[in-house]
Each structure stands twice: as structure tokens, then as C-alpha cells.
Amino acid sequence: MTNTADFDAIVVGSGISGGWAAKELTEKGLTVLMLERGSPVRHGADYKGEHMPPWKIPYAGKPLRELYAEEYPIQSKVYAFDETTRHFFNNDKKNPYVYDKEKPFEWKRADVLGGRSLLWGRQVYRWSDLDFEANKKDGHGIDWPIRYKDIAPWYSYVEEFVGVSGEKLGLPHLPDGEFQPPMAMNIVERKIKESVEAHFLGAI
């Protein structure tokens, strides 16, 4: 039987936050116990929907409305939820939680080792001071005790490890990061980009 006294730290959950905490603590020399209830995932073999062409997606990618409403009413609202990823998500019917319709909290939960880190799509946007100063400007909630400059070096530290797809555009509301090459646009996206550049470049 495991004795918790044998560990310097205990991390609950292997998702993005828990996985990163365990990585940092162990690399600093601590002995860490990670607790995880999700199903194991074999790298590659269990990514059933990865690179699946649209014509092979079950039911042509259409939602199974009755099933989703019955067993996945919360999880099915996630952008990444469909028949190629459903096996990664919690079944809401089997794992209920207190839900107040007047003050709804939608708990998006992956049910596998690695948690939602398997569903992030390699796009992670930095918050800018537009985000950090929003509460102060609109008077809603409590002002953040930090600003973008305080955590910019930590954004870089994490991005250099995880690999984030993006393009440096110099937009103040979406600060540039440590980017991997941007994902290629499909033919529709390229056409829209060409049209916008042809009609609006330099207008803003």
C-alpha cells in the first residue's frame, strides 16, 4: 500500500494543470504521487479520430442528438466533441454534478489520462492587458493583481515546451508568442484571406 509520507507532493489529475505541475515538481527533484481516475490512453493507437477524413467519420460527423441530450448534455457543447473524440469525454449521465439552471456552471471533463490536454488543438492564446484590465474598466468583479508583463516570460517558458501553432502579427489584443509554424489554411480559408487583403488591407 502506498504511504503518502513517501512523497513530497500529491497531484490530483493528469490534465494540463496537473500534468504540468507534476512535470515541474519532478524536474526540480521532488517525489510526486499523481492520482488519476481516467482511462489509460496509448499514444497514437487510441487517437481514433486523428486525421480521419470527413467521409469516414461516423454518421458523416452529424451529432447523435438523442444520445447527446441523454448522456452528454454538457460535454457535447465543447467545440471538440464529436464522434471522433467522444471516447475521451465524461458521460454526464454517469457522472452527474449539482447544476443550477439559474447560475449555470458547465463542467467540461475529459475521462482519460491526460485530461483535456488531448483536446486543445495546439492553439493557445495569450491574455493581453485588454483581458487583465477588463474587470477594472467595466467595474465587474475584482481587478486582477497582475498584468500581462508580469506573466509574459512564463507564457514563453510554457510555449517553448508545449509547442503552440501561430503567426506573429503584432496585434496588441493577441500578444505574439513562441510559435511553431502556423497550421496550413484550407482552400476556403485561403480564399477568404485573399479577399480580405484585397479589399481591406491597410483600412484598419
BELCORWO-V730640 format. One record per backbone hydrogen bond with DSSP energy under -1.0 kcal/mol. NH is the residue of the N-H (numbers start at 1). CO is the residue of the C=O. Records with the same first field share a line. If there is no record, write none. Layout:
NH=CO  CO
This chain:
6=3
7=4
8=31
9=31
11=33
13=35
19=15
20=16
21=17
22=18
23=19
24=20
25=21
26=22
27=23
28=24
29=26
30=25
33=9
35=11
39=111
45=43
46=42
47=44
48=46
50=47
52=49
56=53
57=54
60=57
61=58
62=59
65=63
68=64
69=65
70=66
71=67
72=68
76=72
77=74
78=75
81=78
85=82
86=82
88=85
89=86
90=109
92=71
93=71
95=91
111=88
113=39
115=112
117=114
118=115
119=116
123=120
131=128
132=128
133=129
137=133
138=134
139=135
150=147
151=148
152=148
155=151
156=152
157=153
158=154
159=155
160=156
161=158
162=158
163=159
165=122
166=180
174=171
179=177
180=164
190=186
191=187
192=188
193=189
194=190
195=191
196=192
197=193
198=194
199=195
200=196
203=200
